[in-house]
Amino acid sequence: MELAAQARALIAFLTAQIPVENTGDLGILDSIMAGVACGYGATALADRYLLASIDTMQRAHDRHGAELPFAGLDRLALRLGTLVLNWSRSGRAEQAAPFRARLVALRDEATAAAVRYPADAALGLAALAAGERTEETLRVLRDACDGYDELRQGIADLSEAAGYGAIFTPPFVEAADLAVELGRVEEAFALLERAKSRALLEAMRDRETGVDPADPLVAREAALWAELRRLRASGMDVGGSVDVEERRRLLVRRMSASEEQSRVRGELHDLWQQMATTHPTMRAHRMAEPITADEVAPLLADAGDAVLVEYLTGPFGVWAFTLSGTDLTARRLLGPHDPGAVAATDVDGWADLLASADDDGLRELVEHPVHAALTAPIADVPPSRPVYVVPHGTLHLVPLHVLPPARTVDDAGAAGPSDTADIRVRPRTYLLPSASLLRAHRSVPARTNPRGGEPDRHTASVGRVLVCGDTLGDLPYARAECAYVAARLGGSGRTGAAVTSTWLADTLAGPERPRLVHLACHAVFDRRRPERSGLVLAAPTPGASRNLDEGMRGRHLDGDRRRGEPLDPRAAAEPDSGADLVSLARLAQWN
């Protein structure tokens, strides 16, 4: 707040020296101070600053319109949306009504996604806060999701879209939760996949596709794609240079590269439209298009008549989508509207067990009624059929493949443990971060070994496999996991101090590049700077620091746990931590 006040004084002094009418700071400082005040719980102060920033932006827009030095309507939409949403969520919907009307009028007149997205997101989320779970609310939320996707497509580097999401988290999950409640199961599934898979698919777009490179259309697409990658690499960050002339030269080069990127992206977009009928799979891969239920069904059939169980942890309950054959169904597993829902106290108790990270408490966790409810869709599938399980949010931390002991019912109708009261690990169960990855897994899943049997080397053949883990020597189960995976898939596991960033970089870049990498180690996650997230590997030499800044081909794989945020089970309940697998996926892509 002190820095913002100093900046305001400087702005006032500078603008007073300009003899012509000017726009000042467009209310940016007021908006910043509103955010700081809100973060410290000073609600009245935050409202005052936010209202001032809205008034300043409105007057500047009325006076100068499209001639503003910065985009005006998108800033106005963001500030109005923030006010409307904050007041709606705090029980001040009546006070928010006139600002909501202004936001609706602004949204209706706008054509740019940068204006429509924050307006629709705020209006839709405010409607949910008011209990308006209707088709109209779903339409507004759907428009917000479409606007966000449109916004991403217009950004040179798609990772920059995170800046928009930090203002209003794209309401894909809220839209999916409402859609499934209204009976729109297929739309809900599509919205969920859009929420889960975008960043992951974008990180994988450089992977080779199984199409004929001699095809003229494919060859032209590959050339344009390589040119776009080159231009992105040339637009590097110039912040590290201290020489003024060097910075100027790099900035000019970055601006030139940005203009070229726009041209190449336009050509690629036109080419991808041509490939919609001739090369649909390649087009979906390059455009990072999430999978749909219609596309999943044949992939499951090719995978040994498999079943997909995908979870949605929405604001009004936990849902499970089950796709078997061509039938897509959804059922609420936990939620306030379910008459048979598990009691809230039971959910709290189960969450405490999950957060305890106590291996000895595994049986208690698995035998809990909440775990039984969550795993019921998986337990219902015959053991002979493979099951692909896609968790969501906090459920990424849950051992969904471990089923509670089988139960029997006596003559009086009372349930009790069966003769075999052991918890069960369901065979042929495969966890995926997104159903969209089924495109890359078209073969029948490998068979599970019989108890005590040898690894099935024939079905496990996936090419050269790299297995490593337990880099700090504090994860005995990870060490055992590496030994099992190495035996299961072939090869040998590497653990402990030998797993350094240098070794991993050399192995991945070597002539015998692995087809599959299995890592079992700690990781750090930085929500503000995702690119600073990484894997915690062994120090290059004893006692050396594991610095997160140590890069490897532009990817940070070596981490200092003091610099990031460890993956704490309690943190998984926060809305923005569900993309932890995406962070790892980005770090694992090698060009």
VOSEPA-914517 format. One line per 10 residues: number of its first residue (from 0); their letters; for each residue x, y, z of C-alpha. Coordinates in pm, 1 decimal, always signed. Each point is the difference from the previous one (the first is absolute). Example, Ala and Ser with C-alpha at 12.3 -4.5 7.8 and 13.67 -1.06 7.14 Angstrom:
<lummars>
0 = AS = +1230.0,-450.0,+780.0 ~ +137.0,+344.0,-66.0 $
</lummars>
This chain:
<lummars>
0 = MELAAQARAL = +0.0,+0.0,+0.0 ~ +289.5,+232.6,+78.5 ~ +158.4,-63.7,-340.6 ~ -332.9,+58.7,-173.9 ~ -42.2,+329.5,+185.9 ~ +347.1,+111.7,-111.0 ~ -79.7,-100.3,-357.2 ~ -324.6,+200.6,+15.3 ~ +192.8,+308.8,+111.6 ~ +244.5,-38.7,-288.4 $
10 = IAFLTAQIPV = -284.0,-42.1,-249.7 ~ -172.9,+312.0,+132.0 ~ +323.4,+199.7,-27.0 ~ +78.2,-117.9,-352.4 ~ -350.1,+50.8,-137.8 ~ -5.2,+352.1,+145.9 ~ +299.1,+86.1,-220.3 ~ -185.3,-96.2,-319.5 ~ -183.5,+306.2,-142.5 ~ -254.0,-210.8,-192.0 $
20 = ENTGDLGILD = -284.2,-217.1,+127.4 ~ +121.4,-348.7,+93.6 ~ -138.5,-324.1,+135.0 ~ +221.4,-35.1,+307.2 ~ +57.0,-360.7,+103.8 ~ -344.6,-122.7,-114.2 ~ -77.1,-100.7,+358.4 ~ +268.1,-270.1,-1.7 ~ +141.0,+101.9,+338.4 ~ -346.1,+8.5,+156.2 $
30 = SIMAGVACGY = -63.2,-348.4,-136.7 ~ +329.5,-126.2,+144.5 ~ -73.3,+152.5,+339.3 ~ -347.9,-154.7,-3.1 ~ +158.5,-340.9,-48.0 ~ +245.5,+55.1,+285.4 ~ -273.0,+121.4,+234.2 ~ -223.7,-293.9,-90.0 ~ +285.5,-240.2,+69.2 ~ +26.6,+134.1,+353.2 $
40 = GATALADRYL = -373.2,-9.5,+63.1 ~ -49.5,+378.9,-16.9 ~ -324.5,-35.7,-195.0 ~ -125.5,+358.6,+30.1 ~ +336.2,+139.7,-107.6 ~ +19.2,-244.2,-290.4 ~ -347.8,+106.8,-115.3 ~ +98.2,+367.2,+10.1 ~ +311.1,-53.0,-212.6 ~ -179.2,-230.6,-243.9 $
50 = LASIDTMQRA = -285.9,+248.0,-49.1 ~ +253.3,+275.7,-59.8 ~ +182.1,-208.2,-261.3 ~ -329.3,-75.8,-177.6 ~ -95.4,+368.2,-3.0 ~ +341.7,+102.3,-136.3 ~ -11.6,-261.1,-274.1 ~ -357.5,+90.2,-97.0 ~ +83.9,+372.2,-29.0 ~ +311.9,-76.2,-203.8 $
60 = HDRHGAELPF = -195.7,-222.6,-234.6 ~ -283.2,+252.4,-39.6 ~ +252.7,+271.1,-81.4 ~ +243.5,-186.4,-226.8 ~ -164.7,-327.2,-104.4 ~ +215.0,-205.7,-236.3 ~ +283.4,+255.3,+21.9 ~ +97.2,-109.9,+350.4 ~ +368.7,-90.2,+25.7 ~ -99.4,-331.5,+160.0 $
70 = AGLDRLALRL = -297.5,-223.3,-56.8 ~ -289.0,+163.1,+181.9 ~ -308.1,-220.1,-14.7 ~ +176.2,-314.7,+116.5 ~ +130.5,+178.7,+310.7 ~ -346.2,+142.2,+64.8 ~ -156.7,-346.2,-39.1 ~ +253.6,-153.3,+239.6 ~ -62.7,+260.1,+268.8 ~ -377.1,-2.5,-34.0 $
80 = GTLVLNWSRS = +4.1,-379.2,+2.5 ~ +216.1,-11.3,+311.8 ~ -235.5,+236.5,+181.5 ~ -316.5,-184.3,-107.0 ~ +141.5,-339.4,+97.6 ~ +140.8,+114.9,+335.1 ~ -323.8,+170.6,+101.2 ~ -217.1,-290.8,-119.9 ~ +202.3,-249.6,+199.2 ~ -14.3,+215.7,+314.3 $
90 = GRAEQAAPFR = -379.1,+33.9,+0.1 ~ -13.4,+345.6,-160.2 ~ -177.6,-94.8,-321.0 ~ -237.2,+297.1,+25.4 ~ +292.0,+243.2,+18.4 ~ +166.2,-178.0,-292.3 ~ -311.4,+20.2,-223.1 ~ +79.5,+334.3,-176.0 ~ +358.8,-106.7,-65.2 ~ -124.0,-335.0,-125.6 $
100 = ARLVALRDEA = -225.7,+186.7,-247.8 ~ +300.2,+202.2,-119.2 ~ +199.1,-319.6,-42.4 ~ -278.9,-164.2,-203.5 ~ -19.4,+305.1,-228.2 ~ +376.9,-1.9,-43.5 ~ +0.4,-372.7,-81.1 ~ -284.4,+35.4,-252.9 ~ +182.1,+275.5,-189.8 ~ +341.6,-169.1,+1.0 $
110 = TAAAVRYPAD = +151.6,-210.5,-275.9 ~ +344.4,-61.7,+152.4 ~ +49.1,-315.0,+209.0 ~ +211.1,+200.9,+247.3 ~ -320.4,+187.2,+93.4 ~ -257.7,-276.9,-35.1 ~ +193.3,-258.8,+201.1 ~ +33.7,+186.1,+334.1 ~ -354.0,+138.4,-33.6 ~ -159.4,-340.4,-62.3 $
120 = AALGLAALAA = +215.0,-167.5,+266.7 ~ -101.1,+252.8,+264.5 ~ -367.9,-4.5,-98.7 ~ -18.0,-378.5,-4.6 ~ +180.1,-47.7,+331.0 ~ -210.9,+274.6,+160.4 ~ -314.7,-179.9,-118.2 ~ +123.2,-320.9,+164.8 ~ +68.9,+192.9,+320.8 ~ -363.5,+117.3,-10.2 $
130 = GERTEETLRV = -122.9,-359.0,-36.6 ~ -102.1,+38.5,-365.9 ~ +81.9,-352.8,-121.2 ~ -188.9,+36.9,-327.6 ~ +44.7,-49.2,-373.1 ~ +63.0,+373.9,-37.3 ~ +282.8,-13.5,+253.9 ~ +148.0,-297.3,-184.9 ~ -13.7,+197.3,-325.6 ~ +192.2,+290.1,+154.2 $
140 = LRDACDGYDE = +260.6,-233.1,+150.7 ~ +33.3,-178.0,-335.4 ~ +55.6,+334.5,-172.6 ~ +270.0,+82.7,+254.4 ~ +179.4,-328.0,-71.8 ~ -21.1,+59.8,-375.4 ~ +132.1,+353.4,+47.6 ~ +295.2,-128.6,+201.4 ~ +89.6,-253.4,-269.3 ~ -26.0,+272.5,-263.2 $
150 = LRQGIADLSE = +226.2,+216.7,+211.5 ~ +260.5,-275.9,+21.2 ~ +3.1,-49.4,-375.3 ~ +91.3,+363.1,-54.3 ~ +309.2,-12.4,+220.8 ~ +339.6,-61.0,-158.4 ~ +121.6,-215.5,+288.1 ~ -294.1,-191.7,+141.5 ~ +159.2,-17.9,+343.9 ~ -64.3,+375.0,+31.5 $
160 = AAGYGAIFTP = -372.8,-74.4,+28.9 ~ +57.9,-78.6,+367.1 ~ -0.9,+375.7,+58.2 ~ -365.9,+18.8,-99.5 ~ -91.1,-302.2,+207.3 ~ +155.5,+159.5,+307.8 ~ -266.8,+271.7,-13.7 ~ -300.8,-223.8,-52.3 ~ +64.5,-372.0,+11.5 ~ -170.8,-134.6,-313.8 $
170 = PFVEAADLAV = -330.7,-146.0,+126.6 ~ +29.3,-334.7,-178.3 ~ -48.3,-199.1,+320.4 ~ -298.8,+206.5,+112.9 ~ -153.6,-31.7,-347.1 ~ +57.4,-376.9,-7.6 ~ -147.5,-39.8,+349.3 ~ -312.1,+193.2,-100.6 ~ -30.4,-174.2,-337.9 ~ +2.0,-348.4,+150.3 $
180 = ELGRVEEAFA = -253.9,+106.0,+262.9 ~ -227.0,+123.7,-282.2 ~ +33.5,-335.3,-178.7 ~ +243.2,+114.0,-270.3 ~ +244.2,-284.5,+58.9 ~ +195.2,+13.1,-327.8 ~ +42.4,+376.5,+22.3 ~ +116.5,-32.0,+360.0 ~ +258.5,-262.0,-101.3 ~ +127.3,+224.9,-281.3 $
190 = LLERAKSRAL = +28.4,+298.8,+235.2 ~ +190.0,-208.5,+254.1 ~ +249.7,-116.7,-262.1 ~ +46.9,+358.0,-116.2 ~ +80.8,+92.2,+360.4 ~ +246.5,-284.7,+53.9 ~ +181.6,-55.1,-326.1 ~ +80.6,+331.9,-170.2 ~ +339.3,+67.3,+155.7 ~ +95.5,-366.9,-14.6 $
200 = LEAMRDRETG = -87.1,-32.5,-368.5 ~ +176.7,+325.2,-81.8 ~ +314.7,-133.0,+167.8 ~ -14.5,-307.9,-223.5 ~ -61.6,+173.8,-332.6 ~ +363.4,-39.3,-107.8 ~ -26.1,-378.8,+11.3 ~ +24.7,-178.4,-330.1 ~ -323.9,-120.5,-155.2 ~ -44.6,-328.7,-179.5 $
210 = VDPADPLVAR = -81.4,+153.7,-339.4 ~ +188.4,-28.0,-328.5 ~ +260.5,+281.4,-5.1 ~ +5.1,-18.2,-382.1 ~ -356.8,+125.9,-15.3 ~ +26.2,+357.8,-140.1 ~ -251.8,+135.9,+249.8 ~ +179.1,-165.4,+290.1 ~ +339.9,+118.3,-121.7 ~ -120.2,+359.1,-28.7 $
220 = EAALWAELRR = -155.9,-15.8,+347.5 ~ +321.8,-140.4,+147.7 ~ +204.2,+280.2,-160.0 ~ -231.1,+270.2,+134.0 ~ -5.0,-159.8,+344.0 ~ +381.2,-11.9,+9.8 ~ +9.8,+366.2,-106.6 ~ -241.2,+96.2,+279.0 ~ +215.6,-180.2,+256.9 ~ +308.8,+183.5,-127.6 $
230 = LRASGMDVGG = -174.1,+335.5,+26.3 ~ -119.3,-74.2,+351.8 ~ +354.6,-88.2,+102.5 ~ +130.0,+326.3,-147.7 ~ -245.1,+202.3,+210.1 ~ +196.0,-74.5,+315.8 ~ -18.4,+196.2,+323.6 ~ +226.7,+305.7,-12.3 ~ -11.1,+73.5,+370.4 ~ +341.4,-152.8,+73.3 $
240 = SVDVEERRRL = +198.0,+246.4,-211.5 ~ +138.5,+312.8,+169.6 ~ +141.4,+161.4,-311.7 ~ -244.0,+261.4,-132.3 ~ +94.2,-47.5,-363.7 ~ -20.0,-377.8,+32.3 ~ -345.1,+26.0,+156.6 ~ -115.3,+229.8,-279.8 ~ +125.1,-242.9,-263.2 ~ -167.3,-295.6,+169.7 $
250 = LVRRMSASEE = -327.5,+189.2,+38.6 ~ -2.3,+87.7,-370.4 ~ +65.6,-363.7,-83.7 ~ -281.4,-108.9,+230.4 ~ -245.7,+242.4,-163.1 ~ +100.8,-122.5,-344.5 ~ -40.0,-362.2,+106.9 ~ -346.3,+78.9,+137.4 ~ -111.1,+142.5,-334.6 ~ +133.5,-306.5,-180.7 $
260 = QSRVRGELHD = -172.9,-227.4,+249.0 ~ -333.2,+161.3,-84.2 ~ +56.0,-67.7,-369.7 ~ +106.9,-363.5,+54.1 ~ -285.1,-67.9,+243.2 ~ -245.1,+130.0,-258.5 ~ +137.4,-234.6,-266.6 ~ -7.4,-291.6,+243.7 ~ -358.8,+74.9,+98.0 ~ -109.0,-2.3,-366.2 $
270 = LWQQMATTHP = +189.5,-323.9,-57.8 ~ -154.5,-167.9,+303.9 ~ -345.2,+86.0,-131.4 ~ +86.7,-181.1,-324.7 ~ +114.0,-303.6,+201.9 ~ -332.5,-28.9,+186.7 ~ -119.9,-274.7,-237.0 ~ +327.5,-137.1,-140.0 ~ +208.4,-21.0,+319.9 ~ -239.3,+48.0,+295.2 $
280 = TMRAHRMAEP = +221.2,-173.0,+259.0 ~ +306.8,+203.0,-87.4 ~ -204.9,+320.0,+0.9 ~ -140.4,-79.9,+346.5 ~ +353.1,-74.6,+122.4 ~ +151.2,+325.2,-125.9 ~ -293.9,+216.4,+109.7 ~ +0.8,-168.7,+343.3 ~ -369.1,-80.8,-29.1 ~ -142.4,-190.8,+299.0 $
290 = ITADEVAPLL = -157.2,-336.1,-66.8 ~ -376.8,-56.1,-14.9 ~ -210.4,-295.4,+111.3 ~ -61.6,-99.3,-363.4 ~ +374.9,-21.8,-58.9 ~ +67.4,-189.1,+324.1 ~ -239.5,-288.4,-73.4 ~ +195.9,-162.4,-289.9 ~ +329.1,+50.4,+184.4 ~ -136.9,-194.5,+297.3 $
300 = ADAGDAVLVE = -119.6,-275.5,-232.0 ~ +351.2,-25.1,-146.6 ~ +142.4,-22.7,+352.7 ~ -160.7,-334.7,+80.9 ~ -356.8,+120.1,+57.6 ~ +121.7,+234.0,+272.2 ~ -211.9,+228.0,+217.7 ~ +71.9,+365.0,+78.0 ~ -82.1,+143.9,+343.1 ~ +64.9,+375.4,+18.6 $
310 = YLTGPFGVWA = -66.3,+204.7,+311.7 ~ -122.1,+356.5,+42.2 ~ +45.9,+174.1,+335.7 ~ -241.0,+287.8,-46.9 ~ -122.1,+267.7,+240.4 ~ -324.2,-192.7,+56.8 ~ +126.2,-355.8,+21.2 ~ +225.8,-272.3,-132.7 ~ -114.2,-166.5,-321.3 ~ +124.2,-303.1,-189.4 $
320 = FTLSGTDLTA = -37.2,-31.7,-377.1 ~ +5.4,-360.5,-119.1 ~ +46.2,-77.3,-368.3 ~ -56.3,-364.8,-85.0 ~ -43.9,-92.0,-362.5 ~ -189.3,+295.6,-142.5 ~ -195.2,+77.1,+319.2 ~ +106.0,+305.0,+199.2 ~ -162.4,+29.7,+343.0 ~ +57.6,+225.0,+299.1 $
330 = RRLLGPHDPG = -86.2,-42.3,+364.4 ~ +54.4,+215.9,+303.9 ~ +220.1,-173.9,+255.1 ~ +11.3,+272.8,+265.3 ~ -203.8,+316.2,+21.5 ~ -255.8,+202.1,+194.2 ~ -286.5,-77.1,-238.1 ~ +33.0,-376.8,+20.0 ~ -244.2,-147.8,+255.9 ~ +234.5,-294.9,+47.6 $
340 = AVAATDVDGW = +315.5,+212.2,+27.1 ~ +262.3,-74.9,+261.2 ~ -25.5,+232.0,+301.1 ~ +218.7,+310.9,-2.4 ~ +171.5,-113.8,+318.9 ~ +99.7,-322.7,-173.8 ~ +149.0,+197.5,-290.2 ~ +199.5,+213.5,+244.3 ~ +130.4,-308.9,+176.9 ~ +101.4,-161.7,-327.6 $
350 = ADLLASADDD = +175.8,+321.8,-109.4 ~ +199.4,-0.9,+323.7 ~ +109.2,-357.6,-68.5 ~ +103.0,+95.2,-352.0 ~ +198.3,+301.8,+120.0 ~ +179.5,-195.3,+272.3 ~ +226.4,-169.2,-257.9 ~ +32.7,-290.5,+243.9 ~ +70.5,-329.5,-174.5 ~ -127.7,-187.6,+304.0 $
360 = GLRELVEHPV = -336.4,+169.7,-48.1 ~ -52.5,-137.2,-349.9 ~ -241.6,-270.2,+115.3 ~ -202.0,+250.1,+202.6 ~ -13.2,+232.3,-300.7 ~ -105.8,-271.6,-244.8 ~ -262.3,-143.9,+235.2 ~ -156.5,+343.0,+53.5 ~ -355.3,+49.6,-143.3 ~ +119.0,+295.4,-211.2 $
370 = HAALTAPIAD = +265.9,-212.9,-167.9 ~ -258.2,-269.2,-65.3 ~ -227.1,+256.7,-163.9 ~ +281.7,+140.3,-214.7 ~ +122.7,-338.2,-121.6 ~ -346.4,-148.3,-60.8 ~ +4.2,+77.9,-378.1 ~ +333.0,-181.8,-29.7 ~ -106.9,-292.9,+217.8 ~ -310.7,-46.7,-216.4 $
380 = VPPSRPVYVV = +209.0,-80.6,-309.6 ~ +66.8,-374.4,-49.9 ~ +364.8,-83.0,+83.3 ~ +49.5,-141.1,-349.7 ~ -36.1,+345.7,-158.0 ~ +271.7,+266.5,+14.3 ~ -94.1,+328.7,+167.3 ~ +151.1,+339.3,-74.4 ~ -43.1,+230.4,+298.9 ~ +28.4,+378.5,-37.8 $
390 = PHGTLHLVPL = -0.3,+177.3,+340.2 ~ -73.4,+368.8,+48.3 ~ +116.9,+250.5,+259.4 ~ +61.2,-152.1,+342.5 ~ -76.8,-347.1,-132.8 ~ +344.1,-6.5,-164.4 ~ +126.2,-79.4,+351.7 ~ -244.6,-285.3,+59.8 ~ +97.1,-365.4,-64.1 ~ -307.9,-60.9,-214.9 $
400 = HVLPPARTVD = +137.7,-331.6,-125.8 ~ -11.9,-137.7,+355.3 ~ -347.2,-128.4,+81.7 ~ -148.6,-60.3,+346.5 ~ -47.7,-355.9,+123.3 ~ -288.9,-186.6,-157.1 ~ -317.4,+6.6,+208.7 ~ -265.3,-262.3,+57.8 ~ -359.2,+40.4,+113.3 ~ -144.3,-238.0,+261.5 $
410 = DAGAAGPSDT = -356.3,-131.3,+13.0 ~ -107.8,+302.1,+205.5 ~ +132.2,+238.0,-267.3 ~ +297.5,+118.5,+205.0 ~ +326.7,+58.7,-185.2 ~ +321.4,-141.3,+135.6 ~ +351.5,-89.9,-110.6 ~ +41.9,-297.3,-225.1 ~ +213.3,-299.7,+83.9 ~ +280.4,+173.3,-187.8 $
420 = ADIRVRPRTY = +23.9,+337.8,+172.1 ~ +307.8,+116.3,-188.3 ~ -6.3,+322.6,-191.2 ~ +16.5,-64.7,-372.6 ~ +223.4,+144.4,-269.7 ~ -211.8,-13.1,-313.4 ~ +185.1,-160.6,-292.2 ~ +23.8,+166.4,-338.8 ~ -61.3,+350.5,+134.1 ~ +185.4,+285.1,-168.8 $
430 = LLPSASLLRA = +15.2,+358.9,+126.2 ~ +7.2,+286.5,-250.2 ~ +15.5,+377.5,+58.1 ~ -242.8,+47.7,-290.2 ~ -212.8,-220.8,-222.2 ~ +147.8,+186.4,-297.3 ~ +318.8,-203.6,+46.5 ~ -190.3,-305.1,-123.1 ~ +84.5,+121.4,-350.8 ~ +360.8,-91.9,+73.2 $
440 = HRSVPARTNP = -87.2,-340.2,+146.0 ~ -171.3,-201.6,-269.7 ~ +135.8,-342.6,+86.4 ~ -150.8,-248.7,+244.4 ~ +131.0,+68.7,+351.0 ~ +268.0,-232.8,+129.3 ~ -128.3,-297.7,+200.0 ~ +42.5,+1.6,+374.7 ~ +239.4,-264.1,+130.3 ~ -151.2,-288.9,+193.9 $
450 = RGGEPDRHTA = +90.6,+10.0,+368.9 ~ +358.7,-114.7,+24.3 ~ +31.1,-35.0,-377.2 ~ +266.2,+135.1,-230.6 ~ -44.8,+327.6,-186.3 ~ -181.8,-39.3,-330.3 ~ +283.4,+130.0,-219.1 ~ -193.3,-45.4,-323.6 ~ -284.2,+239.2,+80.5 ~ +224.8,+230.7,+201.5 $
460 = SVGRVLVCGD = +231.7,+78.5,-290.6 ~ -12.7,+375.1,-43.1 ~ +353.8,+67.1,-120.1 ~ +283.6,+125.3,+218.6 ~ -120.9,+91.5,+348.9 ~ +170.3,+237.3,+243.8 ~ -88.2,-63.4,+365.2 ~ +136.8,+210.7,+284.8 ~ -99.6,+143.8,+336.7 ~ +56.0,+42.5,+376.0 $
470 = TLGDLPYARA = +248.3,+275.4,-77.9 ~ +39.7,+111.4,+363.3 ~ +2.5,-347.1,+151.7 ~ -312.5,+64.1,+206.8 ~ -262.4,-185.4,-205.4 ~ +39.1,-374.8,+56.0 ~ -330.4,-74.3,-173.2 ~ +113.3,+197.3,-304.1 ~ +317.7,-209.3,-8.8 ~ -212.4,-315.8,+9.5 $
480 = ECAYVAARLG = -225.1,+148.2,-268.5 ~ +298.4,+56.0,-228.1 ~ +115.5,-358.4,+46.9 ~ -346.5,-132.5,-84.1 ~ -48.7,+223.0,-304.6 ~ +344.9,-87.4,-133.9 ~ -77.6,-370.0,+36.1 ~ -347.8,+45.7,-143.7 ~ +100.3,+197.7,-307.5 ~ +357.3,-118.0,-46.0 $
490 = GSGRTGAAVT = +328.6,+166.3,+86.2 ~ +149.4,+112.0,+328.4 ~ -95.2,+274.0,+243.2 ~ +228.8,+281.7,+112.6 ~ -50.6,+152.2,+344.3 ~ +163.4,+224.1,+255.4 ~ +291.3,+238.3,-54.0 ~ +60.9,-127.5,-354.7 ~ -319.0,+165.4,-128.8 ~ +133.3,+348.8,-78.9 $
500 = STWLADTLAG = -121.6,+255.3,-251.5 ~ +318.2,-45.0,-205.4 ~ -49.7,-375.2,-24.4 ~ -366.8,+36.5,-87.9 ~ +71.7,+266.4,-263.5 ~ +272.3,-209.8,-162.6 ~ -218.6,-310.0,+1.3 ~ -299.1,+175.8,-153.5 ~ +215.1,+166.8,-265.8 ~ +208.3,-307.5,-76.8 $
510 = PERPRLVHLA = -15.0,-218.0,-310.0 ~ -218.7,-261.2,+174.8 ~ -272.3,+236.0,+109.2 ~ -254.7,-179.6,+223.4 ~ -357.1,-47.5,-112.6 ~ -128.5,+17.1,+356.6 ~ +131.9,+174.2,+311.5 ~ -119.5,-107.0,+346.0 ~ +92.7,+236.9,+284.8 ~ -75.6,-59.5,+368.8 $
520 = CHAVFDRRRP = +131.0,+299.2,+193.4 ~ -91.5,+325.6,+172.8 ~ -110.1,+307.0,-194.4 ~ -54.3,+369.2,+71.9 ~ -283.3,+213.9,-133.6 ~ -5.2,+377.1,-30.3 ~ -351.4,+126.7,-69.9 ~ +111.9,+354.3,-83.9 ~ +283.5,-107.1,-230.6 ~ -88.4,-346.7,-132.9 $
530 = ERSGLVLAAP = +317.3,-8.2,-207.5 ~ +194.7,-6.3,+326.6 ~ -162.1,-327.1,+102.2 ~ +206.2,-311.4,-38.2 ~ +119.9,-338.6,+111.6 ~ +228.9,-38.1,+300.4 ~ +300.1,-193.3,-128.1 ~ +326.8,-88.5,+170.5 ~ +270.2,+266.7,+32.5 ~ +279.6,-28.6,-262.2 $
540 = TPGASRNLDE = +255.8,-27.8,+279.8 ~ -47.2,-75.5,+370.8 ~ -104.9,+313.7,+184.1 ~ -73.9,+201.3,-313.3 ~ -325.4,+191.9,-9.9 ~ -285.9,-110.9,-221.3 ~ -74.6,+337.4,-150.5 ~ -330.9,+45.1,-177.9 ~ +171.0,+242.1,-240.8 ~ +224.8,-274.4,-132.8 $
550 = GMRGRHLDGD = -156.6,-56.2,-341.1 ~ +33.7,-288.5,-236.0 ~ -82.8,+79.8,-359.4 ~ -227.7,+274.1,+123.2 ~ -188.0,-234.1,+235.6 ~ +55.6,+15.3,+375.9 ~ +38.5,-353.1,+127.7 ~ +216.5,+63.0,+303.1 ~ -172.9,+150.7,+300.7 ~ +78.4,+156.2,+332.9 $
560 = RRRGEPLDPR = -291.1,-89.0,+226.9 ~ +42.5,+323.5,+193.3 ~ -78.7,+206.3,-311.2 ~ -327.3,-163.7,-96.0 ~ -314.2,-139.3,+155.6 ~ +5.2,-374.2,+77.3 ~ -304.1,-195.7,-106.9 ~ -185.9,-8.3,+329.6 ~ -323.3,-203.8,+1.3 ~ -172.5,+287.2,+179.1 $
570 = AAAEPDSGAD = +91.8,+238.0,-282.4 ~ -175.9,-223.4,-251.1 ~ -334.4,+128.4,+121.3 ~ +78.3,+344.9,-142.7 ~ -153.9,+63.6,-342.6 ~ +324.0,+78.5,-182.8 ~ +202.3,-305.4,+102.0 ~ -176.5,-253.5,-220.0 ~ +246.8,+59.8,-281.2 ~ +294.3,-155.7,+183.4 $
580 = LVSLARLAQW = +21.6,-280.5,-251.6 ~ +4.3,+254.8,-278.6 ~ +307.6,+165.1,+152.6 ~ +182.9,-330.9,-6.4 ~ -122.4,-71.5,-350.6 ~ +143.3,+329.4,-123.7 ~ +335.5,-76.6,+158.8 ~ +10.7,-343.1,-162.3 ~ -32.1,+120.4,-359.2 ~ +327.7,-9.9,-190.6 $
590 = N = +50.1,+143.8,-350.7 $
</lummars>
